[in-house]
Amino acid sequence: MKETQEMLDFATKHNITPDIEVVPMDYVNTTSFRARHWQYIEQEMRIGRGSIM
């Protein structure tokens, strides 16, 4: 619990906020694909193997 509070305090101090999107149930599979796709792009950008352009 202490570590969770420390993480929340850090996020508050540095103005880090979640990015939330509310979608209808019939769109859940599409959003799941989009989340996996963006995670892959971010990982590739971090290790310098790819570009989104």
C-alpha positions in Angstrom: 0.0 0.0 0.0 2.9 2.4 0.8 4.5 1.8 -2.6 1.1 2.5 -4.3 0.7 5.8 -2.5 4.3 6.7 -3.4 3.5 6.1 -7.1 0.3 8.1 -6.9 2.2 11.0 -5.2 4.9 10.9 -7.9 2.2 10.9 -10.6 0.5 13.9 -9.0 3.7 15.8 -8.5 4.7 15.4 -12.2 1.2 15.9 -13.5 1.0 12.3 -14.9 -2.6 11.4 -15.7 -4.2 8.3 -17.3 -5.6 8.3 -20.8 -9.0 6.7 -20.7 -11.4 6.0 -23.6 -15.0 4.8 -22.9 -16.3 2.7 -25.8 -19.4 0.6 -26.4 -19.3 -3.1 -25.8 -19.4 -4.0 -29.5 -16.2 -2.0 -30.0 -14.2 -3.9 -27.3 -12.4 -6.2 -29.7 -11.3 -3.3 -31.9 -10.0 -1.4 -28.9 -8.1 -4.4 -27.7 -6.4 -4.6 -31.1 -5.6 -0.9 -31.0 -4.0 -1.1 -27.6 -1.8 -4.0 -28.6 -0.8 -2.2 -31.9 0.2 1.0 -30.1 2.1 -0.9 -27.4 4.1 -2.5 -30.2 4.8 0.8 -31.9 5.9 2.4 -28.6 8.2 -0.5 -27.9 9.8 -0.3 -31.4 10.3 3.5 -31.0 12.0 3.0 -27.5 14.5 0.5 -28.9 15.0 2.6 -32.1 14.0 -0.1 -34.6 11.1 1.7 -36.2 9.2 4.8 -37.0 5.5 5.5 -37.1 6.0 7.7 -40.2 
